[in-house]
Each structure stands twice: as structure tokens, then as C-alpha cells.
Amino acid sequence: MQRRKVGLQAGLGSLLALGILLAVVGQTIANEFQGIRRSKCQQSRDRTQIYEGVDNVLMKRLQAIRTEMRTRTSTQSAELDAYLVPMYDEHQSPYLMEADQRIRFLTGFGGSNGEAVVLMRSAAFWTDERFLEQADQELNCAWRLFRTGERPSVAEYLLSELTPEARVGADPQLVPHAMWKALETDLTADYIRLVQINRNLVDMVWGGRRPAPRSGAIKVHPVRFAGERWDSKVTRLRANLTALRCDGMIVTSLTEVAYLLNMRGSDIPHVPVFKAYLLVTHRELILYTNTSRETLGLKNHLKAHSCHNENCVQLRDYGDVWRDLRTLAQHWHRLLVPSAVVFDTGASEAIHVTLPRNIVFERPSPIIFLRAQKNQVERQGMRQAHIRDGVAMCEVLSRLEDRFIAGDHITELSLAREIDQARKAQNNSEGVAFPTSVAYGVHSSRPNYTPSNRTNIELSEGMVLIDSGGQYEDGTTEVSRTLHLGEPTADQIRAYTNVLIGMIRLSMLTFPENLKPAELDALARGPVWSSMNDYPHGTGHGIGSYSAVRESPISISYTAKQRFTFKEGYFFSNEPGYYKNGAFGIRLENVLEVMDTGKMHPTGHKFLSFQDVTLVPFEWKLIDRTLLSVPEKKWLNDYNSRIRQHVGSELKRKHKMDAFYWMMNKTRHVPEYVTEAEYNEAANVYRNHMSITGALTIIFLLGRFVFY
């Protein structure tokens, strides 16, 4: 009896412990699903949040979305329990025209990465590490904030908030097919339906206040910059489609349409593209865009007059693509529909549901790989564009130091505007490749900070991180430099030098062509890791030629799992960094060109190497030259010599002598071997250190002896 009683008590104890464990786990999950603690929001649940000003306007928009979710005429069927708002347009573009910035209209968030979910009693927003602080400040307190890639995912959050038979709506034109299928699979397991809502609810709330879609002029990109005629590119693409046994493909990416047809536009800020779909088959080419901007020059370029063969382009209205896909699909056996790859998300769910499932052949777009490997004209253009870009940066940075010493008032925004103006003054300039970021002091510790009227501050003594790039007719540039106004600390010098060493080690590499880009990441991160730190962005990405500044298929990140390798003629960024939270940040970025060494690996693969095309000086006073190895010092001297040769010649030609002398000072020679004086000084420091250490040891031992 006593034994049974003891056993019962033990069982009850186990159940109690299990209950406590489940309660703790449940509370942990509940806390996770409440989101990141918002610095601007009241945390006490017994107080009502009062929304004023912009926050109140955003709250009314959120309530209006919920009203539309309950309205059957809006949802075209039964009411919705949740509505998904992704940060994409119909082409899943990285940048959006104002008319497509639905996330900004609904939430107030101005970053470039985010996803929102609206439910009847809650609202949730996901963004990555780079934009968390910005989202915390810009979203009102009706929104729960989550970090992309961590729990809960969008699916987990919806499953925790909804009951079986609930309906989650989304606009299928704005959701990539891969994202739609993954979410649909997760929700279906709990009998929650993901339904297509073809009338965008955000647009309905926006109404007449929504800006008109941009539909600027389309211009021809001349062969003297493109290096190849568009019909030659189409012939190569068709050869790819033949090898895949496809009747054709639907091109949905705006940068791919622009590249293939040697055309550029201004519909979207910073990326020279125009809204269009392109249908490529072996018998015809059909371009779907706003036909009101057709010009005689454009028709001549595309040979669109009386087009009745496979080597000319038919022009049709943008919206006709949906009708034609349904009609023409009856004659196709296999159509290539782009899948997600690296930075490209592939075709939308709307494209997939328009086509019969049995003819869809999902593969990465062959255009991605044709575009990434620049021809000789494009390669020379990229090099020349970076020389002019180096001239612009030297002009601005030389003035910055002089003005700072003179006591001028310089703000983040005013310096960003100066950089933009200097670029626009260069030959073949077409504006900036992305919003210029000038981050001073603590702002530099935020990896993706971009100044605004709300955050703009004046520069004084301290670290300044500048991230910028330009669009030129012959190339696209991107460069990051970190400078210091005043006298840097030993900690800042050490951190800067480690970042520079990581950049140099990657630039110096010679490697076999079958090496995966992700395997190079440790070279650049190693010196930063040695200080027990890391940076939250990739080390590198592909870059286009008068196109997108971020281009597939190259992504250098140890978390990336891509099978694609480097090829001669690829261009990509090399951008290690260091961020000390709440103190300062450092990023250095060059664009590299992949070169063929002409040598062969024992396995038969080519040996490739890199050549820096960015030519902007580093911050001399932030480099601890004693930490650099001899090969690293030699690389730095060679790099500085190229700046003097190419950028220096251009500065002198333009009579920019102040910038020339500033550049010469920043690129002075680094002794590659330790001089006798430096050796003796280091030896004296070492001897003094050992003497002090020895004395302290004796004192310590005597102390132990006396007290013992």
C-alpha cells in the first residue's frame, strides 16, 4: 500500500513537472508570437494606445482594409479572415514605382524588404535584420514586428491566430509562385484556405489618391554600349529553349526584358526598366507594354512594322498578356516559366494559374546567365564607368575634409545630395543606382541605414559610412567607403583594418572555376570573425551593366546554397563589414571583375582570378599597416597605383587639382617590408613589455611569499 502511494505521488510529481514544462513552453511561444518588443509602444496591456498624427492615418487605413475583408463584393466571394500584402509588383521587382508601394501606404514602412498580414484583431509585419530598427520607428503600435527567418514564420503566425476553415486572401499577381505554394501547403495542413483575390484590397482603400502608374518613354540601348544586337541575343535564347525541348518562355523580369531587347526605361526609380511582359517562342516575339509610348524609333529598333516572322517583335497592350497566354497555350506542349533563383523570385502565381499545369516547365531563366557574363564591350564599359565614378567620389570626399576642417555645417542628407550631383555631372550618367546612404556616428552601426528628413543629423568628429552607386549608359557602379572626421580610436583602426584585410584576401584569390561562391565567404569574414564579430549581410552579389545593382546568379554568403559558379566576365561586389551596435559601423565595397588567368587546374578546370574595377582610395589614417602581410601591402600599393594612373589622369584632364592632390595623399606608398627603424622601435616596445611583465611577476611572487 505504501509502495503504491509513493508511486502515485511520483506520478503526480511527473505530471506536475510536465505541466510546468508545457506552461513554460507555451508562454515562450506566446511571447515569440507577440513579436519583438517595440521601443515606441506602450507595453502595458491595461492602457489604451492613442494614435495621433501619421499613426492615426495609418490606423484608419488598417481599419479600412478590414472593412474590405468583410465585404463580399471586394473579396468576390465570402469574407476573409486574413489578408497578405507582399512587397512586390507584378514582376517581383526589387524596387517599386510609387503606385506599387502598397506596404508604405498601409504601414508607413519605407524600407525595401517586408511582408504584412492583416487579421481582424491583429496585424503582423516581417522584415530582415537590416530594417528592424527602421520598422520599429515607422510602424504604428497596431503592428506586431517579427524578424524574417525566425519564428514565427507567416504560416506559423496564421496557424496560431486562425481556426480551421478560415480564409486567407492575397493578390496572385503580387505573390511569387514558390512563395504561394509553400504558404498554401503549410495552411492546408490545418484546413485553412489560401484564396486568390484579384481585386487588390490595398488599391481599393487607396482609391483615387493612388498615384498614376509611371509610363515614361522607352529608349533604345545602342549596340556601342550593349555590345550585341537584340536579335543575336534572342537567337542564343532560342538555342537554350531548343536544348530544353521548350516551345518558348514567358519573360516576367523587367531587367531581363530590358537586357534581351536592348531597351531601357524609367518606370521604376534607380533601375532603368519599363513595365512589360515578353513572350518568346520559336516562331514569334510579343512584347506586352503600354502601347501609348510606342515611337517610330522604337518600332524600327524592334522591326515591328508589318511583323509576320520570328525575327521581329509584335507590340501589344500590357493587359493582353493574360488573354494571349490562355489562347496560345492550346498550341504549346512545353513552356518555360521562370522559377526562383538567388535574387530572382520567378513568375507570379497569376502566371501559373493562367497556364495549363501540364505544359508548365519550371526552370531558372536562361537570360540570367546570358546577362551575367558580360561581353567585351560591356566589360570595357564597366571599367570606364568605374573610373568616372572614382572621379566623382574623389571630388566630393576631398571637399568634405576641407569643409569639415573649415567648420562648415554638413549633414547626412546634404552630403548624399552632393554625391548624387557629382555622379550626374559625369559623362553617360543616368542617375543613381540606389538611394545614397550617408551614415554618421551611431547611424553607421545600422547596416542598411538611409538618411531621411526625420533622422538627418549633422556630421562632426567621428565615423562616416558612405554607400552609393551610379547608373551609366556603359555600366552600373556600387562603392562603400568609411572615413573618419577627426582622430580615430585604436578600436576603430583595428576594426577598419580587419575589414580591409578581408576585402583584400578575397580580391587576391586565384581559384578553379568550379569553386562555389559561398565557399569564398570565409576569406572575407575571417578577420572580422577573429574579433568575435560578424556582419548581417552577404559578402557579395552580382551586379548588372546599366541594369539592377543586385543581379543573379552570384551570391557570396556562407548561408547560401547555390550551385552556380563564377565565369569570366561576371561582375560582383566584395563588401565585408563590421558593426558595433550603438557605436559605429564600417563597410568597404569594391566591384570585382572575374578574369581568366589562362592557366589550367590539374582537374582540367580553368583557373580564374579577380580584378577590382572600383577605384576609390581607402581611409589612410584608419589602416594599421603593421597588421597587413607583405602580399596584402603589395596588393594595396598596386591598387593605389591603378587609382593614380586612371582616376588621377582623369582628374588632371578635368583640372580638378584639389581632388587630385587629395587622392595622391590617400594613395601614398605603403612600405612592404619593415624598416630597420620600425624593427628597432618594435623591439624596444617588446623589451619594455617583457621588463614590465617580469617586474610584475617578481612583485606578485614576493607578495605571495610575504603574505604566506
URGIZI-V570937 format. One record per run of one state. SS is the DSSP state (a for helix, b for strand, c for the rest). FROM is the first residue (numbers start at 1). TO is the last residue. If there is no record, write none. Layout:
BEGIN
SS|FROM|TO + SS|FROM|TO
END
This chain:
BEGIN
c|1|1 + a|2|34 + c|35|52 + a|53|70 + c|71|71 + a|72|75 + c|76|81 + b|82|86 + c|87|97 + a|98|100 + c|101|101 + a|102|107 + c|108|114 + b|115|119 + c|120|122 + b|123|127 + c|128|128 + a|129|138 + c|139|142 + b|143|147 + c|148|153 + a|154|161 + c|162|166 + b|167|170 + c|171|175 + b|176|176 + a|177|188 + c|189|192 + b|193|196 + c|197|200 + a|201|209 + c|210|218 + b|219|220 + c|221|222 + a|223|226 + c|227|229 + a|230|243 + c|244|247 + b|248|251 + c|252|253 + a|254|261 + c|262|262 + b|263|264 + c|265|267 + b|268|268 + c|269|270 + b|271|271 + c|272|276 + b|277|281 + c|282|284 + b|285|289 + c|290|290 + a|291|293 + c|294|295 + a|296|302 + c|303|312 + b|313|317 + c|318|319 + a|320|331 + c|332|334 + b|335|338 + c|339|340 + b|341|341 + c|342|343 + b|344|344 + c|345|347 + b|348|348 + a|349|354 + c|355|356 + a|357|359 + b|360|363 + c|364|365 + a|366|372 + c|373|375 + a|376|406 + c|407|410 + b|411|411 + a|412|424 + c|425|428 + b|429|432 + c|433|436 + b|437|440 + a|441|445 + c|446|457 + b|458|458 + c|459|461 + b|462|468 + c|469|469 + b|470|472 + c|473|474 + b|475|476 + c|477|478 + b|479|485 + c|486|489 + a|490|507 + c|508|509 + b|510|512 + c|513|515 + b|516|516 + a|517|529 + c|530|539 + b|540|542 + c|543|550 + b|551|556 + c|557|564 + b|565|565 + c|566|570 + b|571|574 + c|575|576 + b|577|580 + c|581|583 + b|584|587 + c|588|588 + b|589|600 + c|601|605 + b|606|612 + c|613|619 + a|620|622 + c|623|624 + a|625|627 + c|628|629 + a|630|653 + c|654|656 + a|657|666 + c|667|675 + a|676|707 + c|708|708
END
